[in-house]
């Protein structure tokens, strides 16, 4: 299943499970709430937005970054858990497309390393309340290294 279809599935599943606002039936959120939301009013954001995220990845990657998806591209799709304070507390590799076997390990490792170097994110929120939310980040590497 491609990364983008997986994202769509997660979004549809969240809409079905929680209704259109992305929150469970109780809209009161306490600090002890450990719920993780996938659909919120304001999704988590890298400081400065998408353009800054792309710049950060290009600047700090030890592997060449591809400008867009193509036949010589390896896509590593990541799901990040962004905490209320903007920290990234979990990273899950959702997809590695464009390379197989042991070669994909170096791309996964580099994607995880990049995330570990990232500054804190602007957390997701609903009705002005910061929530634990997922962010989906595809990283496009040039293949053939």
C-alpha positions in Angstrom: 0.0 0.0 0.0 1.5 3.3 -0.9 2.3 5.9 1.8 -0.4 8.3 0.5 -3.1 5.6 0.5 -2.1 4.7 4.0 -2.4 8.4 5.1 -5.9 8.6 3.5 -6.9 5.4 5.3 -5.8 6.8 8.6 -7.7 10.0 8.0 -10.9 8.2 7.0 -10.6 5.9 10.0 -10.2 8.8 12.3 -13.2 10.6 10.8 -15.3 7.5 11.2 -14.2 6.8 14.8 -14.4 10.3 16.2 -16.7 12.4 14.0 -15.7 15.4 11.9 -13.8 17.3 14.5 -11.1 14.7 15.2 -11.8 14.6 18.9 -13.5 11.9 20.9 -16.9 12.6 22.4 -15.4 14.5 25.3 -13.8 17.8 24.2 -12.2 18.4 27.6 -8.5 17.5 27.4 -6.5 17.3 30.6 -2.7 17.3 30.9 -2.9 13.6 31.9 -4.7 12.8 28.6 -2.5 10.3 26.7 -4.8 10.2 23.6 -3.1 10.8 20.3 -5.1 12.5 17.6 -4.7 12.2 13.9 -7.1 14.9 12.7 -7.2 18.3 14.4 -8.1 21.8 13.6 -4.5 22.9 13.5 -2.1 20.1 12.6 1.5 20.0 14.0 3.9 22.0 12.1 7.7 22.2 11.7 8.9 25.7 12.7 8.6 27.9 9.6 6.3 25.5 7.8 6.8 23.0 5.0 9.4 25.1 3.1 11.6 25.3 6.3 11.2 21.5 6.8 12.4 20.8 3.3 15.3 23.2 3.8 16.2 21.6 7.1 16.2 18.1 5.5 18.3 19.2 2.5 20.8 21.0 4.7 21.3 18.3 7.4 20.9 15.1 5.4 24.1 13.0 4.9 22.5 11.4 1.8 21.5 13.4 -1.3 17.9 14.6 -1.3 15.6 14.4 -4.4 13.7 17.5 -5.3 10.6 15.5 -6.3 9.4 11.9 -6.6 10.8 10.1 -9.6 12.2 6.7 -10.8 15.5 7.3 -9.0 13.9 8.3 -5.8 13.7 6.5 -2.4 10.7 7.7 -0.4 10.8 7.1 3.4 7.4 7.8 4.9 7.5 8.7 8.6 4.9 9.0 11.2 6.0 11.3 14.0 4.3 11.7 17.4 4.4 15.4 18.3 3.8 16.0 22.0 2.0 19.0 23.5 5.3 20.7 24.1 6.4 20.2 20.5 8.9 17.4 21.2 8.9 14.4 18.9 8.6 11.4 21.1 8.1 8.5 18.6 9.1 7.9 15.0 7.6 5.1 13.0 8.8 4.2 9.5 5.5 3.7 7.5 7.0 3.0 4.1 10.3 2.7 2.2 9.6 2.9 -1.5 12.2 2.7 -4.2 14.7 0.2 -2.7 14.4 -3.2 -1.1 16.3 -5.4 1.3 19.3 -4.3 3.3 19.8 -1.2 1.2 16.7 0.4 2.7 18.2 0.3 6.1 20.6 3.2 5.4 17.6 5.3 4.2 15.6 4.5 7.3 18.5 5.2 9.5 19.2 8.6 7.9 15.5 9.6 8.1 15.4 8.7 11.8 18.7 10.6 12.4 17.3 13.7 10.7 14.2 13.6 12.9 16.4 13.3 16.0 18.2 16.5 15.0 15.0 18.5 14.4 14.0 21.4 16.6 10.7 21.3 18.5 7.6 21.5 16.4 4.5 23.6 16.8 2.1 21.1 18.3 -1.3 20.3 16.9 -4.3 21.8 18.6 -8.1 21.8 18.7 -10.1 24.7 20.1 -6.9 26.3 21.2 -5.8 23.3 23.3 -2.5 21.7 22.5 -2.8 17.9 21.8 -0.6 14.9 21.2 -0.9 14.5 17.4 0.7 12.6 14.5 2.6 14.3 11.7 3.3 12.4 8.5 6.6 13.3 6.8 7.8 11.9 3.5 11.6 12.3 2.9 12.8 11.9 -0.7 16.3 10.6 -1.2 18.2 10.2 -4.4 18.7 6.5 -5.1 21.9 4.8 -6.2 24.3 5.4 -3.3 
